[in-house]
Amino acid sequence: MAWYLRKSVSVGPIRLNLSKSGVGASVGVTGFRIGMRPDGSSYVHAGRHGLYMREELGGRRGGNQPVPSQPVELPPTQKFDAVSTRDLTSPERQELIDRLNKSYKDFRLDYLVFVVAVVAFGVAWFNESQLGMAIAGGVGVVLGIAASIFESRRRTVKIFYDFEADDTSSFSKLVQAVNYLAECKRLWAYVDSRDLTSAHESKINAGASSLINREAAAVGTGTPPWVETNVTIPTLKARGVTAYFMPDCILVYDSSGVGCVEHASLSFSASKERFIEDGPVPSDSNVVDTTWKYANKRGGPDRRFKDNKEIPICLYGKLDLSTSAGLLCHLQTSKNDAPQSFSRQYSAYLRIIGIGRAAAT
């Protein structure tokens, strides 16, 4: 048992508290005082006749605990960066990819004509020349149309598919595989995640074990830029990357150019995951549990927070698409069975075109 000496000296409403650890002070009247301890922490004490209240106001706490000389290091952040199209090469389609990159990245003549026409029109307008404005406008329109036609013919790459006896049932399985993702009310792509290593961080983040940053993704149909084809192409857009699921390969577009992924080299894994949803809950999602915005150690609500609302925990689907070069995208789906349905249908398509692979789970 530790013994100590303590003495108080009052000077009007001010009371000095002398102790081994130093000098503290408090000010106030009977039943209400505000004080500061020798370690710099402050408090409010109020009450009489056996009913008292004491509230900490902050400041230094914890006695003579050592102060770390180095800042606390957060756990590393896992990033879900998609592989660049420069790394997605297919030797047997190199000529096609080179043509697509040339069409996609070459300087556009019609843009230059448009800029020159606007500048000429502006000069004529500044000089109040109606004839000059008419000539600049008329010539600009004619040359702009001609340049656009020229660019379209120069850039367009024709990719036509000849299905046996016009039987497109095999390709329809690929379309249906992507449609399973399109049927989801919401689709997200993971950006990064970080594990929460302290109880405090977990408490103020609804009891989560990690923080996940994600952004919206989209599935639909479309045609690759400057490509003319005879089939409707299912597409997947996520984090600045657009993947076109062609019958014989997957064309991938990003800001750096065009890449190609063979169907045989695409790896996919489907699973389900529990996710604490702090945003709107999609109507097709399955809510399996709830938690609190600020949770205590036992998982219940922390009563110290007034805005402590209940938050749903949803069971979402998870789909990873990757190649030997790296990750293509990490998707989260509001319908938890959508990734498994995609995997089964996509595997069925691969078997039809002669690439045997079991559905990933």
Steps between C-alpha positions, in 0.01 A plus 500: 500500500638845404487789753524866407466846658260760369426850625255769385546876537202727426539860384149634457319295233834350388623178660858378453550124532853403601608142435809296422436528126477879506259788550142492378231766526125535495258791506132522581250496781352230721329247274677601179873518422723496193847363556832414340731222619881518511519291179299762310166314478188695597161409642164630627364387838146581610244377751393504866332285765634169370425555127807595299609528136853505366585560132843496336568800275813365331865593503787272573405171663668175592759624751864472406454262212781513245424690181585303185789654313369369167152557350265204512516316167172397342477154346575493126217577261414232247436659162286338230664667200403350166774373273592741220396419145869527405549171687203326336650363183398211281766399242248343262299826497789745502417640156139564603603663829748726318225616260258562788762698691575710194130576450448572868804721565589673171462877468156595361497726195133595544580651842769718342260621229241587764751703706627690192142579394412632847812720508426638150140572598618675819742721308227599254258573786762714680551703180121527452523338155174329419644369172797352684272332757287352222804368312662360817175334608415354160849378417541365855182292473592358161859418594389365839257253340760394245764451770257296714419268207870463424582419865217247523616313190865515607445384856213251485602138549246242380465188713230266370415155631370215287295268719428156360151492349440836673494316833584757765390282794859451615570874512167552677643309797777756528243780476291334770803464725559875495124564529503330841717791612288756317189383688646621830360827631848611605848401393821626657873472431747490788756781507696411815460363853675533835479273804394656831749391763371683810181456700437876484511508119266204482262661750461825306456306172197290599713213626656435159831316465610698193418818308416453131497775240288421194339676204209425268546264206264437208405218263323543167548467127704698252757502224872571541608842371550503122390139466223378269358157580191288435429396864389680814793506741452472879720747687634551850618843618693538825757755618579651160527162328246367249499132409318388182412129506544412133416145384868405460677724755460789743609842380603728786517879465648753741668840475828345385358303207353164405587156630372149439417211734438154359198326652724207591732722707226674701481377859192563711398412853156551654406517867283684752595749769337682790518876461400777744297726271507864612333617178162424340417128503419369149156341472643169373754456780466262793524664845630230736574699816534848650760688699542852639681800359698511825521152650630402842720198572202268526351618169226709657448877462746737665270725705746788503408593142162666437493435124570129543273345237450136408678392179410196286746224418440370145610177338649610168658308215870527419657437160870520414602516134872470432759394245856377525609864473297609805157598630241614246241603762365408843121531493234503771137427402179583685355156406718255686447214249585706189874411497426126523244528218754690289764233565273209406377660177845623401645153562226352281600739221866405533415133467299566183790682335736220603650639821421268788479656843287433805299780651701678770344537843 
